[in-house]
Amino acid sequence: MVTRTADPVVFVHGLWVTAASWHPFADPWREAGYETHTPEWPVIDSLSAAALRDDPPAALGSLSIEAVVDRMAAHIRTLDRPPLLVGHSFGGLFIQLLLDQGLGRAGIALNPAPIAGVVPGLLTLRAAAPAILRPGGWRRPYALPRALWAERYANAAPLALQTETWERYVVPTSGRIINQAAFWRGTAIDPLRRRQPLLITAGERDRLVTPYLSRAAFRLQRRSSAPTDFLDFPGRSHLLIAEPGWEEVAQACIAWDAPHRSLQSDADFLNAPEGDFL
């Protein structure tokens, strides 16, 4: 006898944070009947945020886009059914690469880092320049200064939340990934190959991945024959998954997925042996 299982959703985080950044954003998804997964990146998966800030591993500096995507792909393949993929920032780039590989049943890219073909604007270039221009930057960890966290990443969050999130999950990141993205290495996707639905979002006050970048990615991705949608969240910064109003972001994404989730459930039912579904 086959029973319906919870729909899996895999959350993929981006630069300068750990998988802890998905708490409490993932809670409404569990309440909506999803089975939530928050796999961690290689290298940083066995260390606390404080330990990573105090003494970042040398291997973190040369961690590549391919290594992170491979780790996420391996996790996805352990699941018993195709998951919804939700990525924030560079996680939004990663889930588009995973969809390009045919993984996942649908994707949500929250204020995603640019895929190849999207030219970064001045604000984004200014944020990435220190990591790119320093000697050996492509193989050294890069820590986002606390002032830039407040100014570019969490600029719509109150001071107390900026401090709390910094202490809880802000960490140095890979210099190599920043360099790869800047020069479109390992970030190319083929929209014509994608068959899964995709939602791309923007935050009006995002100073790291500006609305311009999200819209540019949407223009490229809508070449796909699969459903491709765009949502703009007024007043939100790059920290839209944690700043005040994050619940609205989560519920809007859950609502977007509802018809795609229903189609997947119907397909599971039709493909099951007759009389075997509860």
Backbone as CSV, one residue per row, in Angstrom:
resi,resn,N_x,N_y,N_z,CA_x,CA_y,CA_z,C_x,C_y,C_z
1,MET,0.840,-1.188,0.000,0.000,0.000,0.000,0.882,1.247,0.000
2,VAL,0.582,2.212,-0.879,1.337,3.449,-0.971,0.595,4.546,-0.221
3,THR,1.264,5.281,0.632,0.655,6.385,1.355,1.270,7.696,0.895
4,ARG,0.497,8.750,0.945,1.004,10.065,0.605,2.020,10.518,1.655
5,THR,3.138,10.977,1.230,4.149,11.501,2.137,4.208,13.014,1.999
6,ALA,4.806,13.670,2.991,4.933,15.121,2.932,5.772,15.515,1.723
7,ASP,5.423,16.635,1.121,6.165,17.133,-0.039,7.503,17.683,0.424
8,PRO,8.615,17.195,-0.111,9.912,17.724,0.318,10.197,19.088,-0.296
9,VAL,10.813,19.946,0.496,11.313,21.230,0.011,12.745,21.367,0.509
10,VAL,13.654,21.663,-0.395,15.071,21.807,-0.063,15.426,23.291,-0.115
11,PHE,15.887,23.815,1.026,16.290,25.215,1.131,17.805,25.316,0.962
12,VAL,18.245,26.210,0.093,19.671,26.374,-0.193,20.064,27.821,0.111
13,HIS,20.995,27.995,1.037,21.392,29.349,1.426,22.515,29.879,0.532
14,GLY,22.842,31.150,0.725,23.841,31.798,-0.100,25.103,32.156,0.653
15,LEU,25.800,33.183,0.166,27.072,33.604,0.748,26.883,34.244,2.123
16,TRP,27.924,34.121,2.938,28.049,34.826,4.215,27.083,34.361,5.297
17,VAL,26.353,33.290,5.068,25.454,32.770,6.097,25.553,31.251,6.131
18,THR,24.950,30.668,7.163,24.860,29.212,7.271,23.407,28.783,7.073
19,ALA,23.178,27.479,7.128,21.816,26.960,6.972,20.896,27.414,8.095
20,ALA,21.467,27.894,9.206,20.644,28.428,10.300,19.843,29.643,9.863
21,SER,20.230,30.267,8.745,19.513,31.448,8.255,18.086,31.111,7.816
22,TRP,17.776,29.825,7.644,16.427,29.435,7.230,15.453,29.341,8.408
23,HIS,15.964,29.532,9.620,15.078,29.525,10.789,14.771,30.962,11.192
24,PRO,13.491,31.335,11.317,12.290,30.502,11.314,11.545,30.449,9.971
25,PHE,12.181,30.902,8.869,11.492,30.972,7.578,10.892,29.633,7.164
26,ALA,11.545,28.530,7.548,11.061,27.206,7.129,9.835,26.746,7.918
27,ASP,9.548,27.379,9.042,8.443,26.904,9.896,7.092,26.892,9.183
28,PRO,6.686,27.961,8.490,5.379,27.926,7.827,5.266,26.831,6.772
29,TRP,6.389,26.441,6.200,6.362,25.375,5.198,6.012,24.047,5.853
30,ARG,6.579,23.788,7.028,6.227,22.563,7.755,4.744,22.573,8.128
31,GLU,4.270,23.740,8.555,2.854,23.863,8.907,1.956,23.648,7.696
32,ALA,2.481,23.938,6.503,1.711,23.744,5.261,1.850,22.328,4.715
33,GLY,2.530,21.446,5.450,2.612,20.047,5.047,3.838,19.660,4.265
34,TYR,4.848,20.527,4.241,6.100,20.190,3.566,7.062,19.503,4.538
35,GLU,7.909,18.676,3.980,9.038,18.107,4.720,10.250,18.963,4.370
36,THR,10.766,19.698,5.350,11.809,20.685,5.061,13.210,20.101,5.210
37,HIS,14.086,20.509,4.294,15.491,20.094,4.298,16.353,21.349,4.148
38,THR,17.368,21.470,5.000,18.282,22.617,4.923,19.724,22.104,4.895
39,PRO,20.127,21.460,3.809,21.497,20.930,3.735,22.526,22.052,3.775
40,GLU,23.652,21.772,4.409,24.711,22.758,4.563,25.747,22.615,3.458
41,TRP,26.456,23.699,3.213,27.550,23.679,2.247,28.687,22.779,2.728
42,PRO,29.520,22.298,1.795,30.768,21.650,2.206,31.649,22.637,2.975
43,VAL,32.567,22.116,3.731,33.570,22.849,4.510,32.992,23.474,5.769
44,ILE,31.862,24.194,5.641,31.330,24.879,6.818,30.319,24.036,7.591
45,ASP,30.081,22.810,7.134,28.989,22.033,7.702,29.249,21.478,9.092
46,SER,30.482,21.490,9.564,30.770,20.911,10.886,31.224,21.960,11.898
47,LEU,31.101,23.248,11.543,31.595,24.308,12.411,30.488,25.303,12.745
48,SER,30.575,25.907,13.924,29.616,26.931,14.320,29.954,28.242,13.633
49,ALA,28.976,29.149,13.626,29.211,30.461,13.023,30.338,31.191,13.744
50,ALA,30.351,31.118,15.065,31.400,31.806,15.829,32.771,31.251,15.488
51,ALA,32.874,29.914,15.381,34.160,29.289,15.052,34.618,29.674,13.652
52,LEU,33.694,29.751,12.723,34.036,30.130,11.356,34.498,31.579,11.275
53,ARG,33.886,32.434,12.062,34.328,33.835,12.067,35.709,33.966,12.703
54,ASP,35.931,33.217,13.766,37.205,33.331,14.482,38.370,32.739,13.699
55,ASP,38.112,31.628,13.014,39.212,30.928,12.332,38.670,30.194,11.107
56,PRO,38.379,30.916,10.029,37.805,30.252,8.849,38.784,29.270,8.233
57,PRO,38.333,28.065,7.872,39.226,27.078,7.247,39.777,27.597,5.924
58,ALA,41.021,27.300,5.642,41.624,27.737,4.382,40.858,27.174,3.190
59,ALA,40.316,25.946,3.338,39.594,25.303,2.239,38.337,26.068,1.847
60,LEU,37.823,26.889,2.762,36.623,27.664,2.441,36.902,28.645,1.314
61,GLY,38.100,29.202,1.267,38.429,30.193,0.250,38.334,29.669,-1.168
62,SER,38.686,28.404,-1.372,38.686,27.831,-2.720,37.468,26.954,-2.999
63,LEU,36.484,26.976,-2.109,35.245,26.227,-2.350,34.575,26.762,-3.604
64,SER,34.152,25.855,-4.502,33.633,26.267,-5.804,32.115,26.162,-5.896
65,ILE,31.562,26.844,-6.866,30.139,26.715,-7.175,29.796,25.259,-7.447
66,GLU,30.637,24.576,-8.222,30.365,23.186,-8.575,30.293,22.298,-7.345
67,ALA,31.170,22.544,-6.355,31.179,21.714,-5.149,29.902,21.894,-4.345
68,VAL,29.411,23.127,-4.242,28.176,23.370,-3.507,26.991,22.748,-4.234
69,VAL,26.916,22.962,-5.549,25.806,22.402,-6.322,25.832,20.875,-6.269
70,ASP,27.011,20.279,-6.344,27.115,18.813,-6.254,26.625,18.309,-4.901
71,ARG,26.946,19.040,-3.823,26.476,18.639,-2.497,24.949,18.689,-2.437
72,MET,24.364,19.738,-2.985,22.906,19.855,-2.982,22.269,18.775,-3.861
73,ALA,22.877,18.510,-5.009,22.345,17.476,-5.906,22.372,16.111,-5.239
74,ALA,23.444,15.825,-4.509,23.540,14.539,-3.816,22.438,14.412,-2.777
75,HIS,22.150,15.496,-2.074,21.071,15.441,-1.077,19.724,15.224,-1.765
76,ILE,19.480,15.939,-2.850,18.209,15.808,-3.564,17.991,14.372,-4.011
77,ARG,19.057,13.714,-4.442,18.926,12.348,-4.956,18.642,11.329,-3.850
78,THR,18.800,11.725,-2.599,18.449,10.803,-1.502,16.959,10.812,-1.202
79,LEU,16.227,11.770,-1.742,14.809,11.910,-1.432,13.976,10.961,-2.288
80,ASP,12.816,10.593,-1.770,11.997,9.601,-2.482,11.095,10.213,-3.543
81,ARG,11.121,11.551,-3.661,10.346,12.210,-4.709,10.994,13.549,-5.012
82,PRO,10.796,14.106,-6.203,11.425,15.386,-6.546,10.952,16.495,-5.617
83,PRO,11.869,17.271,-5.056,11.475,18.330,-4.127,11.260,19.672,-4.817
84,LEU,10.566,20.549,-4.124,10.601,21.962,-4.450,11.953,22.490,-3.988
85,LEU,12.604,23.320,-4.803,13.892,23.907,-4.443,13.697,25.392,-4.160
86,VAL,14.145,25.835,-2.986,14.039,27.240,-2.603,15.435,27.735,-2.270
87,GLY,15.903,28.745,-2.997,17.235,29.274,-2.763,17.209,30.772,-2.551
88,HIS,18.052,31.240,-1.645,18.147,32.670,-1.368,19.523,33.177,-1.775
89,SER,19.564,34.327,-2.468,20.817,34.946,-2.857,21.611,34.002,-3.772
90,PHE,22.833,33.620,-3.388,23.564,32.650,-4.210,22.846,31.303,-4.218
91,GLY,22.082,31.016,-3.174,21.256,29.810,-3.196,20.254,29.848,-4.325
92,GLY,19.769,31.061,-4.672,18.870,31.207,-5.811,19.557,30.907,-7.125
93,LEU,20.844,31.275,-7.227,21.642,30.879,-8.392,21.811,29.366,-8.417
94,PHE,22.152,28.789,-7.261,22.399,27.346,-7.209,21.165,26.542,-7.607
95,ILE,19.976,26.967,-7.151,18.794,26.153,-7.487,18.465,26.271,-8.976
96,GLN,18.824,27.386,-9.611,18.633,27.473,-11.061,19.579,26.523,-11.791
97,LEU,20.791,26.355,-11.272,21.722,25.387,-11.850,21.213,23.960,-11.646
98,LEU,20.597,23.711,-10.498,20.040,22.375,-10.231,18.844,22.085,-11.134
99,LEU,17.980,23.067,-11.317,16.865,22.891,-12.247,17.384,22.615,-13.653
100,ASP,18.472,23.285,-14.012,19.081,23.110,-15.331,19.567,21.677,-15.524
101,GLN,19.895,21.003,-14.414,20.311,19.599,-14.467,19.114,18.645,-14.464
102,GLY,17.914,19.192,-14.388,16.711,18.350,-14.363,16.302,17.931,-12.972
103,LEU,16.908,18.511,-11.941,16.598,18.151,-10.561,15.520,19.084,-10.008
104,GLY,14.681,18.539,-9.118,13.625,19.327,-8.511,12.384,19.374,-9.378
105,ARG,11.223,19.537,-8.735,9.970,19.624,-9.490,9.589,21.069,-9.786
106,ALA,10.154,22.027,-9.025,9.910,23.454,-9.216,10.959,24.196,-8.409
107,GLY,11.093,25.501,-8.677,12.107,26.269,-7.969,11.629,27.664,-7.623
108,ILE,12.128,28.172,-6.490,11.876,29.553,-6.077,13.226,30.186,-5.789
109,ALA,13.578,31.217,-6.559,14.857,31.910,-6.409,14.595,33.264,-5.757
110,LEU,14.906,33.362,-4.480,14.659,34.569,-3.713,15.834,35.535,-3.865
111,ASN,15.589,36.649,-4.571,16.626,37.656,-4.802,17.939,36.983,-5.203
112,PRO,17.937,36.261,-6.333,19.070,35.400,-6.674,20.293,36.137,-7.185
113,ALA,21.471,35.628,-6.841,22.716,36.108,-7.433,22.650,35.880,-8.946
114,PRO,23.343,36.707,-9.728,23.185,36.674,-11.188,23.658,35.370,-11.827
115,ILE,22.842,34.841,-12.721,23.276,33.773,-13.603,24.087,34.397,-14.736
116,ALA,24.825,33.589,-15.487,25.594,34.093,-16.628,24.658,34.795,-17.609
117,GLY,25.098,35.937,-18.101,24.285,36.728,-19.007,23.670,37.936,-18.346
118,VAL,23.657,37.956,-17.002,23.149,39.102,-16.252,24.343,39.943,-15.810
119,VAL,24.376,41.194,-16.229,25.486,42.089,-15.895,25.213,42.759,-14.556
120,PRO,26.078,42.542,-13.555,25.842,43.150,-12.238,25.852,44.671,-12.321
121,GLY,25.013,45.306,-11.492,24.998,46.757,-11.408,26.080,47.269,-10.477
122,LEU,26.145,48.572,-10.332,27.207,49.209,-9.557,27.187,48.773,-8.093
123,LEU,26.006,48.717,-7.484,25.939,48.348,-6.066,26.484,46.945,-5.837
124,THR,26.115,46.022,-6.710,26.577,44.645,-6.575,28.076,44.550,-6.808
125,LEU,28.568,45.261,-7.809,30.007,45.246,-8.097,30.808,45.828,-6.937
126,ARG,30.286,46.889,-6.323,30.982,47.487,-5.185,31.053,46.522,-4.014
127,ALA,30.013,45.703,-3.834,30.024,44.737,-2.739,31.017,43.611,-3.010
128,ALA,31.172,43.227,-4.293,32.042,42.103,-4.637,33.491,42.515,-4.854
129,ALA,33.725,43.787,-5.181,35.065,44.232,-5.567,36.149,43.930,-4.542
130,PRO,35.931,44.152,-3.232,37.016,43.873,-2.272,37.481,42.423,-2.302
131,ALA,36.557,41.489,-2.517,36.924,40.069,-2.568,37.662,39.732,-3.857
132,ILE,37.327,40.415,-4.937,37.905,40.098,-6.235,39.276,40.747,-6.424
133,LEU,39.433,41.974,-5.946,40.629,42.750,-6.236,41.806,42.453,-5.305
134,ARG,41.583,41.849,-4.155,42.695,41.571,-3.242,43.585,40.469,-3.811
135,PRO,44.862,40.450,-3.490,45.775,39.412,-3.996,45.314,38.012,-3.588
136,GLY,45.270,37.115,-4.560,44.862,35.738,-4.277,43.433,35.605,-3.808
137,GLY,42.600,36.590,-4.155,41.229,36.588,-3.662,40.414,35.388,-4.091
138,TRP,40.791,34.767,-5.194,40.020,33.629,-5.707,40.200,32.360,-4.865
139,ARG,41.174,32.364,-3.934,41.385,31.172,-3.103,41.417,31.481,-1.609
140,ARG,40.948,32.657,-1.226,40.966,33.048,0.179,39.547,33.293,0.675
141,PRO,39.237,32.894,1.923,37.927,33.236,2.487,37.755,34.753,2.540
142,TYR,36.524,35.179,2.400,36.237,36.606,2.458,35.113,36.852,3.457
143,ALA,35.411,37.660,4.477,34.421,38.000,5.495,33.767,39.329,5.152
144,LEU,32.459,39.360,5.167,31.727,40.596,4.933,31.824,41.453,6.198
145,PRO,32.384,42.651,6.096,32.470,43.499,7.287,31.090,43.735,7.903
146,ARG,31.069,43.825,9.222,29.785,43.977,9.914,29.031,45.217,9.435
147,ALA,29.749,46.277,9.152,29.095,47.502,8.678,28.408,47.279,7.335
148,LEU,29.040,46.469,6.465,28.422,46.185,5.171,27.231,45.245,5.302
149,TRP,27.281,44.354,6.300,26.106,43.513,6.577,24.891,44.411,6.843
150,ALA,25.098,45.422,7.674,24.005,46.326,8.013,23.612,47.218,6.836
151,GLU,24.592,47.640,6.059,24.346,48.610,4.985,23.800,47.985,3.714
152,ARG,24.265,46.783,3.365,23.921,46.200,2.064,23.004,44.982,2.155
153,TYR,23.147,44.191,3.215,22.430,42.912,3.296,21.157,43.038,4.135
154,ALA,21.269,43.702,5.277,20.158,43.754,6.231,19.683,45.180,6.454
155,ASN,19.725,46.007,5.418,19.464,47.427,5.573,18.014,47.772,5.899
156,ALA,17.087,46.842,5.722,15.690,47.101,6.081,15.329,46.482,7.427
157,ALA,16.308,45.871,8.083,16.066,45.226,9.381,16.405,46.185,10.512
158,PRO,15.693,46.102,11.643,16.052,46.927,12.790,17.424,46.537,13.336
159,LEU,18.050,47.467,14.061,19.398,47.249,14.563,19.507,45.971,15.385
160,ALA,18.531,45.709,16.235,18.586,44.514,17.085,18.626,43.247,16.245
161,LEU,17.875,43.226,15.143,17.857,42.047,14.281,19.154,41.937,13.486
162,GLN,19.704,43.063,13.075,21.004,43.022,12.409,22.051,42.375,13.305
163,THR,22.038,42.737,14.581,22.990,42.182,15.545,22.726,40.706,15.787
164,GLU,21.460,40.345,15.972,21.101,38.952,16.244,21.496,38.037,15.090
165,THR,21.167,38.439,13.859,21.466,37.580,12.706,22.979,37.473,12.493
166,TRP,23.690,38.572,12.705,25.146,38.543,12.581,25.731,37.500,13.521
167,GLU,25.319,37.526,14.758,25.892,36.623,15.753,25.467,35.173,15.528
168,ARG,24.271,34.985,14.994,23.733,33.626,14.887,24.223,32.883,13.652
169,TYR,24.352,33.590,12.506,24.687,32.807,11.309,25.526,33.507,10.249
170,VAL,26.083,34.653,10.510,26.938,35.306,9.513,28.367,34.764,9.629
171,VAL,28.935,34.365,8.477,30.260,33.723,8.446,31.047,34.208,7.234
172,PRO,32.380,34.008,7.215,33.147,34.266,5.995,32.690,33.325,4.874
173,THR,33.013,33.678,3.656,32.567,32.866,2.532,33.714,32.607,1.561
174,SER,33.389,31.938,0.473,34.383,31.526,-0.515,34.743,32.655,-1.471
175,GLY,36.024,32.989,-1.526,36.482,33.954,-2.516,36.346,33.412,-3.926
176,ARG,36.515,32.118,-4.067,36.436,31.514,-5.404,35.031,31.646,-5.988
177,ILE,34.017,31.419,-5.180,32.645,31.515,-5.678,32.348,32.935,-6.151
178,ILE,32.804,33.928,-5.395,32.587,35.320,-5.804,33.273,35.602,-7.128
179,ASN,34.507,35.127,-7.284,35.233,35.328,-8.542,34.568,34.588,-9.695
180,GLN,34.122,33.356,-9.458,33.446,32.614,-10.518,32.210,33.359,-11.001
181,ALA,31.420,33.837,-10.060,30.183,34.521,-10.439,30.473,35.816,-11.187
182,ALA,31.503,36.529,-10.765,31.828,37.804,-11.402,32.208,37.632,-12.865
183,PHE,32.824,36.484,-13.176,33.301,36.251,-14.541,32.472,35.186,-15.279
184,TRP,31.253,34.896,-14.761,30.312,33.976,-15.398,30.903,32.590,-15.597
185,ARG,31.686,32.136,-14.643,32.270,30.797,-14.724,31.453,29.832,-13.879
186,GLY,30.836,28.878,-14.536,30.026,27.902,-13.817,28.640,28.393,-13.476
187,THR,28.190,29.495,-14.091,26.876,30.040,-13.750,25.916,30.069,-14.951
188,ALA,26.278,29.394,-16.038,25.434,29.407,-17.230,24.296,28.404,-17.106
189,ILE,23.131,28.816,-17.533,21.972,27.915,-17.598,21.348,28.054,-18.992
190,ASP,20.544,27.066,-19.365,19.850,27.093,-20.650,18.350,27.098,-20.380
191,PRO,17.704,28.261,-20.438,16.268,28.310,-20.141,15.437,27.376,-21.006
192,LEU,15.873,27.137,-22.236,15.098,26.276,-23.128,15.079,24.825,-22.652
193,ARG,16.023,24.475,-21.785,16.097,23.109,-21.274,15.211,22.908,-20.049
194,ARG,14.856,23.994,-19.381,14.105,23.872,-18.123,12.649,23.512,-18.388
195,ARG,12.165,22.513,-17.640,10.778,22.076,-17.733,10.006,22.312,-16.439
196,GLN,10.701,22.739,-15.383,10.058,22.934,-14.093,9.639,24.398,-13.920
197,PRO,8.542,24.633,-13.222,8.131,26.013,-12.930,9.178,26.725,-12.083
198,LEU,9.283,28.044,-12.251,10.266,28.838,-11.523,9.667,30.184,-11.137
199,LEU,9.893,30.561,-9.890,9.524,31.887,-9.393,10.799,32.624,-9.017
200,ILE,10.922,33.872,-9.469,12.046,34.734,-9.109,11.497,35.941,-8.360
201,THR,12.151,36.331,-7.268,11.680,37.472,-6.489,12.718,38.583,-6.445
202,ALA,12.242,39.754,-6.040,13.106,40.918,-5.824,12.644,41.636,-4.566
203,GLY,13.585,42.337,-3.920,13.250,43.191,-2.790,13.522,44.630,-3.176
204,GLU,12.538,45.480,-2.992,12.650,46.870,-3.429,13.883,47.573,-2.856
205,ARG,14.254,47.241,-1.613,15.377,47.932,-0.954,16.647,47.075,-0.912
206,ASP,16.688,46.053,-1.733,17.867,45.175,-1.757,19.051,45.928,-2.368
207,ARG,20.126,46.067,-1.593,21.324,46.771,-2.058,22.455,45.813,-2.409
208,LEU,22.168,44.523,-2.362,23.178,43.527,-2.717,22.830,42.876,-4.048
209,VAL,21.630,42.302,-4.133,21.087,41.815,-5.412,19.894,42.713,-5.715
210,THR,20.132,43.735,-6.488,19.118,44.759,-6.709,17.957,44.219,-7.546
211,PRO,16.791,44.866,-7.484,15.662,44.427,-8.306,16.001,44.328,-9.794
212,TYR,16.887,45.194,-10.255,17.331,45.131,-11.655,17.889,43.746,-11.989
213,LEU,18.709,43.180,-11.085,19.321,41.876,-11.340,18.272,40.769,-11.348
214,SER,17.329,40.839,-10.408,16.270,39.824,-10.384,15.439,39.872,-11.662
215,ARG,15.113,41.083,-12.104,14.317,41.208,-13.330,15.097,40.746,-14.566
216,ALA,16.401,40.990,-14.571,17.222,40.536,-15.693,17.248,39.014,-15.754
217,ALA,17.364,38.370,-14.595,17.318,36.899,-14.559,15.961,36.395,-15.036
218,PHE,14.896,37.075,-14.620,13.552,36.684,-15.052,13.412,36.786,-16.567
219,ARG,13.956,37.856,-17.148,13.855,38.010,-18.604,14.563,36.875,-19.338
220,LEU,15.686,36.416,-18.801,16.371,35.285,-19.410,15.580,33.991,-19.211
221,GLN,15.100,33.776,-18.003,14.455,32.507,-17.682,13.083,32.348,-18.333
222,ARG,12.423,33.441,-18.641,11.090,33.295,-19.212,11.125,32.823,-20.670
223,ARG,12.337,32.617,-21.218,12.440,31.975,-22.523,12.018,30.508,-22.453
224,SER,11.996,29.965,-21.245,11.572,28.578,-21.051,10.094,28.424,-21.384
225,SER,9.730,27.235,-21.813,8.312,26.941,-22.044,7.587,26.637,-20.742
226,ALA,8.338,26.447,-19.665,7.742,26.167,-18.359,7.268,27.469,-17.718
227,PRO,6.307,27.403,-16.792,5.848,28.613,-16.111,7.006,29.342,-15.431
228,THR,7.093,30.639,-15.651,8.150,31.464,-15.061,7.510,32.745,-14.562
229,ASP,7.590,32.976,-13.253,6.884,34.096,-12.634,7.836,34.986,-11.848
230,PHE,7.331,36.179,-11.533,8.144,37.180,-10.831,7.311,37.825,-9.735
231,LEU,7.921,37.995,-8.565,7.267,38.680,-7.449,8.206,39.752,-6.909
232,ASP,7.687,40.944,-6.715,8.459,42.049,-6.146,7.908,42.339,-4.756
233,PHE,8.798,42.388,-3.760,8.372,42.647,-2.392,8.776,44.065,-1.990
234,PRO,7.810,44.973,-1.890,8.112,46.360,-1.533,8.734,46.467,-0.140
235,GLY,9.692,47.372,-0.020,10.272,47.674,1.285,11.208,46.633,1.842
236,ARG,11.535,45.596,1.066,12.349,44.499,1.589,13.798,44.618,1.122
237,SER,14.698,44.233,2.010,16.123,44.213,1.685,16.529,42.793,1.297
238,HIS,17.830,42.568,1.240,18.317,41.231,0.894,17.966,40.220,1.979
239,LEU,17.715,40.688,3.186,17.387,39.812,4.311,15.883,39.543,4.382
240,LEU,15.218,39.482,3.257,13.760,39.360,3.255,13.263,38.058,3.877
241,ILE,14.138,37.057,4.054,13.691,35.808,4.679,13.739,35.876,6.203
242,ALA,14.225,36.992,6.766,14.329,37.089,8.220,13.859,38.422,8.781
243,GLU,13.824,39.460,7.979,13.446,40.777,8.498,11.932,40.849,8.704
244,PRO,11.445,41.863,9.414,9.999,41.974,9.647,9.197,41.850,8.359
245,GLY,8.185,40.998,8.401,7.380,40.712,7.221,7.803,39.462,6.484
246,TRP,8.783,38.721,7.040,9.237,37.507,6.363,8.105,36.497,6.198
247,GLU,7.138,36.530,7.135,6.018,35.585,7.043,5.231,35.800,5.747
248,GLU,5.084,37.069,5.351,4.379,37.370,4.096,5.131,36.794,2.901
249,VAL,6.458,36.879,2.935,7.273,36.321,1.857,7.071,34.807,1.781
250,ALA,7.144,34.148,2.949,6.977,32.695,2.984,5.595,32.291,2.454
251,GLN,4.559,32.970,2.917,3.203,32.593,2.515,2.964,32.860,1.031
252,ALA,3.562,33.932,0.498,3.423,34.210,-0.939,4.074,33.106,-1.762
253,CYS,5.218,32.607,-1.289,5.907,31.525,-2.005,5.119,30.217,-1.907
254,ILE,4.591,29.942,-0.735,3.776,28.733,-0.555,2.547,28.793,-1.452
255,ALA,1.912,29.975,-1.528,0.734,30.135,-2.389,1.108,29.950,-3.861
256,TRP,2.280,30.485,-4.256,2.717,30.306,-5.651,2.882,28.828,-5.980
257,ASP,3.410,28.060,-5.036,3.684,26.650,-5.306,2.434,25.785,-5.280
258,ALA,1.350,26.278,-4.685,0.165,25.438,-4.485,-0.305,24.736,-5.754
259,PRO,-0.498,25.422,-6.882,-0.966,24.704,-8.074,0.064,23.728,-8.629
260,HIS,1.348,24.049,-8.512,2.391,23.143,-9.004,2.492,21.920,-8.099
261,ARG,2.319,22.136,-6.825,2.317,21.044,-5.845,1.138,20.115,-6.089
262,SER,-0.006,20.715,-6.409,-1.203,19.923,-6.680,-1.018,19.050,-7.911
263,LEU,-0.392,19.597,-8.943,-0.138,18.818,-10.161,0.777,17.640,-9.869
264,GLN,1.792,17.871,-9.009,2.694,16.788,-8.652,1.953,15.700,-7.884
265,SER,1.081,16.096,-6.956,0.310,15.121,-6.182,-0.610,14.320,-7.081
266,ASP,-1.234,15.005,-8.063,-2.101,14.299,-9.008,-1.296,13.297,-9.829
267,ALA,-0.083,13.684,-10.240,0.766,12.785,-11.031,1.157,11.573,-10.203
268,ASP,1.488,11.782,-8.918,1.828,10.665,-8.041,0.650,9.710,-7.922
269,PHE,-0.559,10.284,-7.809,-1.753,9.459,-7.670,-1.999,8.637,-8.931
270,LEU,-1.862,9.282,-10.091,-2.132,8.595,-11.353,-1.096,7.514,-11.646
271,ASN,0.131,7.696,-11.153,1.189,6.737,-11.416,1.250,5.603,-10.405
272,ALA,0.470,5.709,-9.344,0.466,4.661,-8.317,-0.397,3.483,-8.784
273,PRO,-0.082,2.259,-8.319,-0.932,1.119,-8.636,-2.354,1.360,-8.176
274,GLU,-3.313,0.884,-8.935,-4.730,1.132,-8.655,-5.072,0.709,-7.225
275,GLY,-5.713,1.598,-6.486,-6.186,1.285,-5.138,-5.120,1.385,-4.074
276,ASP,-3.916,1.830,-4.429,-2.819,1.814,-3.467,-2.587,3.150,-2.764
277,PHE,-3.338,4.184,-3.127,-3.080,5.493,-2.511,-4.083,5.747,-1.396
278,LEU,-3.567,6.205,-0.262,-4.426,6.637,0.841,-4.426,8.155,0.902
